[in-house]
Amino acid sequence: MIPDSIENFLDKELEKHNDIFFEDLQTWFERKLESLVNEGKLFYRNDEYLGGKALEIKVRHILKQIGFKITFEKNIDSDGIIKPNDTFKNKKPIVFEIKSGKTNSPSRTELRQLDDYIFELSGEEKARKEGLGESRLKYNPLHGMYGHGLEKQEKLFHPTPHKGLMIYNNTSGTFFKDSFLFELGFNEREFSNKRDICVLSYKELIDYSELVLNGKMMLEDLWNLIHETVGTRNKN
């Protein structure tokens, strides 16, 4: 329950400042909540029912807590990008999305949204224009002067490849039941396989983070596990 003192304070301050709009207050409020969570001054009631903005804030807090470095890219509206630690051998960054709902897995539309961010961050459009994954002949004007107009061009791939990570929670608390097996639907599984997307349930993230915090799993091992996983950890 929110104390009356906090509510009264906000009412008085808003009366003083009539140039504050809803969007401004919402942005400030969400940023402030995330700051309070990261500082250990604000806590959650029940993990299993978390969804929406609260889930986003909590997941980022967990990722930071175990040692991952999270950044954001201008004009990319993802929930965050995890940069590799200096000691990691695998240097491919991870772009992640955090989703929630009443269903037991993310939809293909939600996975496609993540894939759009992977596409942009990986420079796939540029690579496609220049021959993604193709070896081909390219005209070289200098060689053309000597009667050799074409030269072999090496295969081109993504200039800045990124791994996709989807973290999903069922807000009905289903994922926290002992007998539950987290799986994707057929279409979602096929899409994740084609686009190299790792999908973890929120419960799985909590379990892995506890292993890292308790010294039973190295952070780089979790990093590698995400990169090696396509779809879910449970293969159906």
Backbone as CSV, one residue per row, in Angstrom:
resi,resn,N_x,N_y,N_z,CA_x,CA_y,CA_z,C_x,C_y,C_z
1,MET,0.838,-1.196,0.000,0.000,0.000,0.000,0.875,1.249,0.000
2,ILE,0.504,2.223,-0.824,1.259,3.473,-0.909,0.823,4.415,0.209
3,PRO,1.752,4.901,1.033,1.383,5.821,2.124,0.747,7.099,1.599
4,ASP,-0.169,7.657,2.369,-0.833,8.904,1.974,0.163,10.044,1.818
5,SER,1.258,10.001,2.581,2.241,11.086,2.522,2.856,11.207,1.130
6,ILE,3.111,10.055,0.474,3.686,10.077,-0.880,2.663,10.607,-1.874
7,GLU,1.433,10.134,-1.763,0.385,10.572,-2.685,0.108,12.064,-2.525
8,ASN,0.056,12.537,-1.263,-0.187,13.966,-1.017,0.949,14.825,-1.558
9,PHE,2.181,14.322,-1.416,3.338,15.062,-1.922,3.262,15.233,-3.433
10,LEU,2.916,14.160,-4.137,2.800,14.237,-5.593,1.688,15.194,-6.004
11,ASP,0.581,15.131,-5.301,-0.542,16.029,-5.619,-0.128,17.495,-5.490
12,LYS,0.570,17.817,-4.408,0.997,19.201,-4.169,2.005,19.670,-5.212
13,GLU,2.949,18.784,-5.560,3.961,19.151,-6.541,3.361,19.349,-7.928
14,LEU,2.402,18.515,-8.284,1.760,18.647,-9.587,0.915,19.921,-9.671
15,GLU,0.385,20.343,-8.538,-0.370,21.603,-8.509,0.554,22.795,-8.756
16,LYS,1.802,22.675,-8.329,2.777,23.767,-8.502,3.263,23.853,-9.949
17,HIS,3.347,22.702,-10.611,3.929,22.651,-11.944,2.875,22.173,-12.945
18,ASN,2.276,23.101,-13.658,1.221,22.736,-14.608,1.759,22.448,-16.010
19,ASP,3.087,22.431,-16.138,3.688,22.146,-17.451,4.230,20.719,-17.533
20,ILE,3.861,19.869,-16.570,4.287,18.472,-16.591,3.198,17.642,-17.265
21,PHE,3.591,16.916,-18.299,2.637,16.101,-19.034,2.723,14.639,-18.589
22,PHE,1.707,13.887,-18.926,1.624,12.486,-18.539,2.858,11.708,-18.990
23,GLU,3.257,11.885,-20.271,4.394,11.142,-20.819,5.684,11.448,-20.067
24,ASP,5.856,12.728,-19.675,7.061,13.118,-18.932,7.105,12.428,-17.570
25,LEU,5.962,12.428,-16.882,5.899,11.815,-15.550,6.066,10.307,-15.636
26,GLN,5.481,9.690,-16.652,5.596,8.241,-16.821,7.046,7.830,-17.063
27,THR,7.733,8.569,-17.955,9.145,8.262,-18.234,9.996,8.419,-16.988
28,TRP,9.785,9.515,-16.266,10.540,9.760,-15.033,10.259,8.672,-14.006
29,PHE,8.979,8.322,-13.860,8.572,7.348,-12.854,9.195,5.981,-13.120
30,GLU,9.179,5.545,-14.384,9.755,4.243,-14.731,11.261,4.230,-14.507
31,ARG,11.918,5.353,-14.863,13.363,5.452,-14.656,13.693,5.442,-13.168
32,LYS,12.872,6.121,-12.370,13.091,6.184,-10.929,12.872,4.822,-10.278
33,LEU,11.841,4.109,-10.714,11.582,2.775,-10.172,12.756,1.839,-10.434
34,GLU,13.282,1.881,-11.667,14.407,1.015,-12.012,15.627,1.368,-11.172
35,SER,15.841,2.646,-10.933,16.962,3.083,-10.109,16.814,2.576,-8.674
36,LEU,15.609,2.641,-8.132,15.365,2.188,-6.756,15.562,0.680,-6.622
37,VAL,15.165,-0.064,-7.656,15.365,-1.520,-7.640,16.852,-1.839,-7.670
38,ASN,17.593,-1.160,-8.555,19.033,-1.410,-8.675,19.785,-1.046,-7.401
39,GLU,19.274,-0.065,-6.665,19.918,0.372,-5.426,19.494,-0.470,-4.219
40,GLY,18.580,-1.402,-4.430,18.126,-2.253,-3.336,17.179,-1.564,-2.382
41,LYS,16.526,-0.500,-2.837,15.588,0.247,-1.992,14.130,-0.099,-2.271
42,LEU,13.911,-0.850,-3.350,12.549,-1.224,-3.731,12.562,-2.689,-4.149
43,PHE,11.583,-3.437,-3.650,11.568,-4.878,-3.883,10.231,-5.309,-4.493
44,TYR,10.208,-6.556,-4.994,9.018,-7.098,-5.630,8.301,-8.053,-4.683
45,ARG,6.980,-8.120,-4.839,6.194,-8.987,-3.978,6.282,-10.453,-4.429
46,ASN,5.948,-10.723,-5.688,5.932,-12.095,-6.194,6.568,-12.174,-7.571
47,ASP,7.667,-12.933,-7.684,8.348,-13.091,-8.966,7.469,-13.770,-10.006
48,GLU,6.719,-14.796,-9.575,6.015,-15.628,-10.550,4.940,-14.887,-11.338
49,TYR,4.444,-13.771,-10.801,3.363,-13.051,-11.482,3.839,-11.771,-12.172
50,LEU,5.128,-11.568,-12.223,5.644,-10.329,-12.796,5.402,-10.257,-14.295
51,GLY,5.056,-9.064,-14.765,4.867,-8.853,-16.193,5.050,-7.386,-16.529
52,GLY,4.990,-7.065,-17.807,5.061,-5.673,-18.247,6.354,-4.987,-17.851
53,LYS,6.236,-3.719,-17.480,7.403,-2.903,-17.146,8.126,-3.414,-15.906
54,ALA,7.377,-3.922,-14.947,7.999,-4.453,-13.730,8.931,-5.618,-14.049
55,LEU,8.504,-6.475,-14.971,9.348,-7.608,-15.374,10.597,-7.121,-16.090
56,GLU,10.460,-6.134,-16.966,11.614,-5.574,-17.681,12.657,-5.060,-16.691
57,ILE,12.199,-4.294,-15.713,13.113,-3.718,-14.728,13.804,-4.815,-13.923
58,LYS,13.035,-5.822,-13.500,13.602,-6.899,-12.679,14.621,-7.719,-13.469
59,VAL,14.312,-8.028,-14.732,15.246,-8.827,-15.544,16.559,-8.078,-15.748
60,ARG,16.472,-6.797,-16.080,17.717,-6.022,-16.240,18.501,-5.977,-14.941
61,HIS,17.793,-5.875,-13.827,18.455,-5.867,-12.516,19.203,-7.181,-12.282
62,ILE,18.573,-8.305,-12.610,19.208,-9.621,-12.435,20.452,-9.733,-13.310
63,LEU,20.320,-9.323,-14.577,21.458,-9.423,-15.495,22.644,-8.575,-15.021
64,LYS,22.362,-7.394,-14.503,23.428,-6.539,-13.975,24.011,-7.138,-12.697
65,GLN,23.141,-7.686,-11.866,23.554,-8.228,-10.579,24.559,-9.368,-10.734
66,ILE,24.377,-10.195,-11.768,25.292,-11.334,-11.940,26.557,-10.951,-12.706
67,GLY,26.607,-9.717,-13.218,27.861,-9.242,-13.812,27.831,-8.888,-15.281
68,PHE,26.660,-8.953,-15.933,26.583,-8.574,-17.340,26.552,-7.051,-17.496
69,LYS,27.107,-6.586,-18.597,27.121,-5.152,-18.910,26.037,-4.862,-19.944
70,ILE,25.072,-4.030,-19.559,23.930,-3.735,-20.427,24.050,-2.331,-20.998
71,THR,23.851,-2.229,-22.293,23.867,-0.933,-22.968,22.612,-0.812,-23.825
72,PHE,22.449,0.363,-24.414,21.336,0.615,-25.326,21.880,1.280,-26.577
73,GLU,21.220,1.023,-27.688,21.643,1.586,-28.965,20.622,2.613,-29.422
74,LYS,21.106,3.766,-29.844,20.215,4.821,-30.322,19.399,4.314,-31.516
75,ASN,18.113,4.620,-31.496,17.164,4.263,-32.563,16.841,2.771,-32.616
76,ILE,17.312,1.999,-31.613,16.953,0.579,-31.509,16.159,0.426,-30.207
77,ASP,14.877,0.102,-30.332,13.986,0.110,-29.174,13.941,-1.236,-28.451
78,SER,15.073,-1.912,-28.372,15.113,-3.195,-27.664,15.168,-2.935,-26.160
79,ASP,14.994,-4.009,-25.377,15.049,-3.869,-23.923,16.480,-3.805,-23.408
80,GLY,17.434,-4.044,-24.278,18.829,-3.904,-23.881,19.752,-4.757,-24.728
81,ILE,21.039,-4.449,-24.633,22.081,-5.198,-25.341,23.146,-5.574,-24.316
82,ILE,23.491,-6.845,-24.253,24.535,-7.299,-23.332,25.849,-7.370,-24.093
83,LYS,26.814,-6.599,-23.631,28.138,-6.605,-24.245,29.013,-7.674,-23.584
84,PRO,29.894,-8.312,-24.336,30.746,-9.344,-23.737,31.746,-8.737,-22.759
85,ASN,31.982,-9.436,-21.669,33.040,-9.015,-20.753,34.393,-9.175,-21.448
86,ASP,35.355,-8.435,-21.017,36.667,-8.423,-21.677,37.299,-9.806,-21.756
87,THR,37.013,-10.659,-20.764,37.659,-11.978,-20.712,36.922,-13.045,-21.514
88,PHE,35.731,-12.748,-22.021,34.953,-13.744,-22.758,35.600,-14.024,-24.116
89,LYS,35.648,-15.292,-24.500,36.185,-15.651,-25.818,35.191,-15.314,-26.927
90,ASN,33.924,-15.593,-26.675,32.868,-15.285,-27.652,32.512,-13.805,-27.507
91,LYS,32.762,-13.030,-28.531,32.590,-11.575,-28.455,31.278,-11.087,-29.086
92,LYS,30.399,-12.009,-29.481,29.154,-11.592,-30.131,28.182,-11.033,-29.093
93,PRO,27.770,-9.757,-29.218,26.822,-9.177,-28.260,25.459,-9.868,-28.327
94,ILE,24.697,-9.714,-27.261,23.352,-10.283,-27.184,22.333,-9.156,-27.098
95,VAL,21.382,-9.131,-28.007,20.273,-8.177,-27.924,19.082,-8.943,-27.362
96,PHE,18.420,-8.379,-26.349,17.352,-9.140,-25.701,16.045,-8.364,-25.629
97,GLU,14.968,-9.143,-25.585,13.617,-8.634,-25.401,12.982,-9.370,-24.228
98,ILE,12.161,-8.654,-23.468,11.494,-9.218,-22.294,9.993,-9.105,-22.516
99,LYS,9.316,-10.244,-22.549,7.885,-10.250,-22.821,7.145,-11.057,-21.752
100,SER,5.846,-10.808,-21.650,5.020,-11.531,-20.683,3.594,-11.622,-21.205
101,GLY,2.841,-12.555,-20.643,1.451,-12.723,-21.056,0.823,-13.903,-20.355
102,LYS,-0.395,-14.227,-20.756,-1.129,-15.341,-20.147,-0.846,-16.674,-20.844
103,THR,-0.157,-16.636,-21.980,0.165,-17.867,-22.700,1.468,-18.460,-22.169
104,ASN,1.761,-19.696,-22.585,2.940,-20.391,-22.066,4.209,-20.163,-22.865
105,SER,4.141,-19.343,-23.917,5.348,-19.042,-24.697,5.118,-17.759,-25.488
106,PRO,6.197,-17.086,-25.893,6.035,-15.871,-26.693,5.454,-16.188,-28.065
107,SER,4.798,-15.211,-28.656,4.211,-15.391,-29.980,5.258,-15.182,-31.062
108,ARG,4.917,-15.596,-32.270,5.830,-15.382,-33.388,6.006,-13.892,-33.647
109,THR,4.950,-13.116,-33.433,5.038,-11.659,-33.612,6.071,-11.062,-32.670
110,GLU,6.092,-11.526,-31.416,7.064,-11.032,-30.438,8.477,-11.456,-30.812
111,LEU,8.623,-12.674,-31.303,9.940,-13.134,-31.748,10.403,-12.364,-32.981
112,ARG,9.453,-12.025,-33.850,9.797,-11.261,-35.050,10.277,-9.860,-34.683
113,GLN,9.694,-9.285,-33.638,10.143,-7.971,-33.182,11.602,-8.022,-32.755
114,LEU,11.958,-9.068,-32.016,13.357,-9.254,-31.619,14.233,-9.441,-32.844
115,ASP,13.739,-10.204,-33.803,14.506,-10.454,-35.024,14.762,-9.157,-35.794
116,ASP,13.820,-8.229,-35.750,14.023,-6.928,-36.401,15.216,-6.199,-35.787
117,TYR,15.352,-6.293,-34.463,16.484,-5.644,-33.792,17.796,-6.343,-34.157
118,ILE,17.765,-7.673,-34.241,18.954,-8.428,-34.650,19.368,-7.998,-36.055
119,PHE,18.377,-7.884,-36.940,18.608,-7.486,-38.327,19.332,-6.142,-38.401
120,GLU,18.820,-5.161,-37.637,19.400,-3.818,-37.676,20.787,-3.777,-37.049
121,LEU,20.930,-4.387,-35.884,22.208,-4.331,-35.168,23.304,-5.133,-35.870
122,SER,22.926,-6.190,-36.563,23.911,-7.048,-37.225,24.362,-6.502,-38.569
123,GLY,23.708,-5.447,-39.047,24.073,-4.884,-40.344,23.694,-5.796,-41.496
124,GLU,22.597,-6.526,-41.315,22.212,-7.522,-42.327,21.808,-6.868,-43.650
125,GLU,21.170,-5.709,-43.563,20.738,-5.042,-44.794,21.941,-4.690,-45.666
126,LYS,22.985,-4.168,-45.022,24.207,-3.809,-45.751,24.846,-5.061,-46.358
127,ALA,24.881,-6.130,-45.578,25.498,-7.368,-46.059,24.732,-7.942,-47.245
128,ARG,23.406,-7.848,-47.199,22.599,-8.374,-48.299,22.846,-7.599,-49.592
129,LYS,22.968,-6.295,-49.453,23.216,-5.469,-50.630,24.554,-5.808,-51.282
130,GLU,25.512,-6.224,-50.441,26.853,-6.501,-50.955,27.107,-7.990,-51.178
131,GLY,26.037,-8.807,-51.007,26.183,-10.232,-51.294,26.368,-11.064,-50.054
132,LEU,25.330,-11.156,-49.229,25.401,-11.898,-47.980,25.713,-13.374,-48.228
133,GLY,26.821,-13.836,-47.680,27.175,-15.244,-47.766,27.537,-15.725,-49.158
134,GLU,27.862,-14.808,-50.053,28.147,-15.215,-51.428,29.599,-14.932,-51.807
135,SER,30.168,-15.825,-52.591,31.439,-15.538,-53.252,31.088,-15.148,-54.679
136,ARG,31.582,-14.031,-55.131,31.202,-13.606,-56.474,32.339,-12.824,-57.109
137,LEU,32.187,-12.552,-58.412,33.169,-11.751,-59.132,32.748,-10.291,-59.108
138,LYS,33.692,-9.440,-58.855,33.417,-8.013,-58.779,34.375,-7.263,-59.712
139,TYR,33.847,-6.284,-60.417,34.661,-5.526,-61.371,35.635,-4.609,-60.639
140,ASN,36.876,-4.669,-61.044,37.918,-3.808,-60.494,38.473,-2.970,-61.645
141,PRO,38.209,-1.652,-61.650,38.638,-0.806,-62.776,40.149,-0.786,-62.978
142,LEU,40.914,-0.938,-61.884,42.363,-0.928,-62.003,42.839,-2.148,-62.791
143,HIS,42.271,-3.305,-62.455,42.629,-4.518,-63.187,42.139,-4.450,-64.628
144,GLY,41.031,-3.723,-64.810,40.475,-3.614,-66.152,41.425,-2.929,-67.117
145,MET,42.308,-2.103,-66.591,43.281,-1.403,-67.435,44.238,-2.393,-68.098
146,TYR,44.390,-3.543,-67.465,45.343,-4.524,-67.989,44.617,-5.724,-68.603
147,GLY,43.348,-5.524,-68.885,42.582,-6.578,-69.556,41.956,-7.584,-68.620
148,HIS,42.003,-7.318,-67.312,41.380,-8.227,-66.340,40.313,-7.436,-65.584
149,GLY,39.105,-7.494,-66.025,38.053,-6.664,-65.420,37.471,-7.205,-64.137
150,LEU,37.589,-8.506,-63.871,36.912,-9.110,-62.735,37.902,-9.741,-61.768
151,GLU,37.555,-9.672,-60.483,38.352,-10.353,-59.468,37.401,-10.997,-58.464
152,LYS,37.856,-12.043,-57.820,37.011,-12.775,-56.876,36.870,-11.992,-55.581
153,GLN,35.621,-11.911,-55.099,35.341,-11.243,-53.835,35.009,-12.299,-52.786
154,GLU,35.575,-12.168,-51.599,35.344,-13.156,-50.553,33.898,-13.082,-50.057
155,LYS,33.482,-14.144,-49.376,32.128,-14.173,-48.827,31.928,-13.046,-47.829
156,LEU,30.739,-12.456,-47.870,30.389,-11.390,-46.942,29.354,-11.889,-45.950
157,PHE,29.527,-11.566,-44.683,28.569,-11.929,-43.657,28.214,-10.665,-42.866
158,HIS,27.443,-10.831,-41.793,27.025,-9.665,-41.025,28.241,-8.915,-40.474
159,PRO,28.315,-7.613,-40.686,29.454,-6.841,-40.169,29.526,-6.838,-38.646
160,THR,28.360,-6.786,-37.990,28.316,-6.727,-36.524,27.274,-7.718,-36.006
161,PRO,27.548,-9.014,-36.084,26.545,-10.023,-35.705,26.129,-9.933,-34.239
162,HIS,24.846,-10.152,-33.973,24.297,-10.154,-32.626,23.475,-11.424,-32.416
163,LYS,23.521,-11.957,-31.214,22.693,-13.097,-30.826,21.396,-12.579,-30.222
164,GLY,20.274,-13.228,-30.525,18.996,-12.817,-29.977,18.613,-13.630,-28.755
165,LEU,18.108,-12.950,-27.724,17.646,-13.610,-26.498,16.260,-13.088,-26.141
166,MET,15.305,-13.991,-26.023,13.963,-13.652,-25.568,13.763,-14.217,-24.167
167,ILE,13.333,-13.374,-23.231,13.018,-13.823,-21.875,11.525,-13.609,-21.675
168,TYR,10.830,-14.681,-21.306,9.365,-14.627,-21.268,8.827,-15.163,-19.941
169,ASN,7.746,-14.521,-19.460,7.093,-15.005,-18.243,5.592,-15.095,-18.446
170,ASN,5.013,-16.186,-17.972,3.563,-16.329,-17.916,3.104,-15.707,-16.605
171,THR,2.311,-14.639,-16.680,1.942,-13.876,-15.488,0.913,-14.584,-14.608
172,SER,0.524,-15.800,-14.998,-0.381,-16.592,-14.155,0.396,-17.430,-13.143
173,GLY,1.724,-17.377,-13.224,2.557,-18.127,-12.290,2.851,-19.552,-12.725
174,THR,2.451,-19.899,-13.950,2.595,-21.275,-14.446,4.037,-21.757,-14.459
175,PHE,4.975,-20.875,-14.837,6.366,-21.287,-15.007,7.026,-21.718,-13.702
176,PHE,6.436,-21.351,-12.575,7.059,-21.638,-11.293,6.520,-22.926,-10.654
177,LYS,5.697,-23.641,-11.409,5.213,-24.941,-10.937,6.241,-26.010,-11.288
178,ASP,6.504,-26.918,-10.367,7.570,-27.911,-10.531,7.399,-28.766,-11.777
179,SER,6.178,-29.056,-12.149,5.930,-29.981,-13.258,5.938,-29.297,-14.628
180,PHE,6.105,-27.978,-14.663,5.965,-27.267,-15.938,7.207,-27.434,-16.811
181,LEU,6.985,-27.675,-18.107,8.063,-27.794,-19.089,7.905,-26.671,-20.103
182,PHE,8.884,-25.779,-20.163,8.806,-24.610,-21.041,9.153,-25.005,-22.471
183,GLU,8.186,-24.823,-23.378,8.385,-25.176,-24.779,7.759,-24.110,-25.673
184,LEU,8.170,-24.097,-26.925,7.594,-23.213,-27.920,6.594,-23.971,-28.784
185,GLY,5.656,-23.208,-29.374,4.771,-23.807,-30.348,5.555,-24.121,-31.611
186,PHE,4.943,-24.904,-32.519,5.650,-25.343,-33.717,6.172,-24.173,-34.542
187,ASN,5.306,-23.206,-34.851,5.708,-22.062,-35.683,6.786,-21.221,-35.009
188,GLU,6.641,-21.030,-33.708,7.617,-20.230,-32.963,8.963,-20.948,-32.887
189,ARG,8.905,-22.272,-32.750,10.150,-23.055,-32.709,10.872,-22.996,-34.047
190,GLU,10.110,-23.123,-35.131,10.698,-23.056,-36.462,11.330,-21.685,-36.709
191,PHE,10.634,-20.639,-36.288,11.155,-19.281,-36.487,12.435,-19.067,-35.677
192,SER,12.445,-19.503,-34.430,13.633,-19.352,-33.576,14.814,-20.118,-34.149
193,ASN,14.545,-21.300,-34.694,15.622,-22.106,-35.278,16.253,-21.401,-36.477
194,LYS,15.411,-20.806,-37.309,15.914,-20.124,-38.501,16.685,-18.857,-38.150
195,ARG,16.264,-18.182,-37.103,16.858,-16.885,-36.765,17.855,-16.955,-35.616
196,ASP,18.159,-18.156,-35.123,19.179,-18.346,-34.085,18.838,-17.568,-32.809
197,ILE,17.594,-17.700,-32.359,17.137,-16.991,-31.164,17.051,-17.952,-29.982
198,CYS,17.636,-17.565,-28.868,17.527,-18.317,-27.619,16.316,-17.793,-26.841
199,VAL,15.478,-18.706,-26.353,14.290,-18.315,-25.586,14.363,-18.951,-24.206
200,LEU,14.425,-18.118,-23.178,14.452,-18.586,-21.794,13.201,-18.116,-21.069
201,SER,12.686,-18.955,-20.199,11.612,-18.494,-19.327,12.222,-17.641,-18.218
202,TYR,11.410,-16.804,-17.627,11.883,-15.968,-16.519,12.377,-16.848,-15.374
203,LYS,11.691,-17.964,-15.141,12.096,-18.891,-14.075,13.485,-19.455,-14.364
204,GLU,13.755,-19.793,-15.605,15.073,-20.311,-15.964,16.154,-19.260,-15.706
205,LEU,15.855,-18.005,-16.056,16.826,-16.932,-15.809,17.132,-16.810,-14.321
206,ILE,16.103,-16.887,-13.498,16.307,-16.821,-12.049,17.180,-17.974,-11.574
207,ASP,16.888,-19.179,-12.067,17.669,-20.359,-11.652,19.140,-20.226,-12.058
208,TYR,19.387,-19.795,-13.284,20.775,-19.631,-13.750,21.483,-18.525,-12.961
209,SER,20.775,-17.454,-12.684,21.399,-16.337,-11.950,21.794,-16.766,-10.540
210,GLU,20.967,-17.614,-9.926,21.288,-18.106,-8.585,22.529,-18.997,-8.613
211,LEU,22.666,-19.785,-9.665,23.866,-20.622,-9.803,25.117,-19.751,-9.913
212,VAL,25.023,-18.675,-10.691,26.162,-17.762,-10.858,26.491,-17.070,-9.543
213,LEU,25.456,-16.558,-8.869,25.676,-15.826,-7.619,26.225,-16.731,-6.517
214,ASN,25.869,-18.004,-6.565,26.341,-18.948,-5.543,27.655,-19.624,-5.928
215,GLY,28.260,-19.185,-7.038,29.550,-19.728,-7.443,29.495,-21.115,-8.039
216,LYS,28.298,-21.588,-8.441,28.151,-22.918,-9.014,28.164,-22.901,-10.537
217,MET,28.230,-21.695,-11.102,28.287,-21.553,-12.558,29.057,-20.283,-12.873
218,MET,29.964,-20.363,-13.827,30.710,-19.185,-14.233,29.836,-18.316,-15.141
219,LEU,30.027,-17.016,-15.055,29.241,-16.102,-15.876,29.467,-16.377,-17.362
220,GLU,30.699,-16.699,-17.739,30.989,-16.989,-19.138,30.282,-18.258,-19.593
221,ASP,30.068,-19.211,-18.688,29.346,-20.428,-19.040,27.891,-20.102,-19.380
222,LEU,27.296,-19.195,-18.630,25.928,-18.765,-18.940,25.900,-18.016,-20.264
223,TRP,26.885,-17.176,-20.492,27.026,-16.451,-21.766,27.094,-17.434,-22.938
224,ASN,27.913,-18.463,-22.784,28.062,-19.466,-23.841,26.787,-20.289,-24.011
225,LEU,26.119,-20.589,-22.906,24.876,-21.359,-22.961,23.823,-20.624,-23.791
226,ILE,23.723,-19.318,-23.594,22.767,-18.516,-24.368,23.120,-18.550,-25.844
227,HIS,24.402,-18.412,-26.155,24.835,-18.425,-27.557,24.619,-19.789,-28.214
228,GLU,24.749,-20.840,-27.439,24.627,-22.194,-28.004,23.167,-22.642,-28.127
229,THR,22.263,-21.970,-27.423,20.865,-22.394,-27.413,20.088,-21.765,-28.561
230,VAL,19.383,-22.594,-29.294,18.478,-22.144,-30.345,17.084,-22.628,-29.974
231,GLY,16.125,-21.715,-29.811,14.828,-22.088,-29.257,14.948,-22.182,-27.745
232,THR,14.276,-23.163,-27.162,14.323,-23.341,-25.716,15.351,-24.407,-25.338
233,ARG,15.633,-24.491,-24.043,16.541,-25.539,-23.561,15.871,-26.907,-23.634
234,ASN,14.546,-26.921,-23.526,13.786,-28.169,-23.640,13.369,-28.354,-25.080
235,LYS,13.897,-29.346,-25.745,13.610,-29.585,-27.154,12.377,-30.471,-27.298
236,ASN,11.338,-29.916,-27.950,10.131,-30.712,-28.146,10.015,-31.131,-29.599
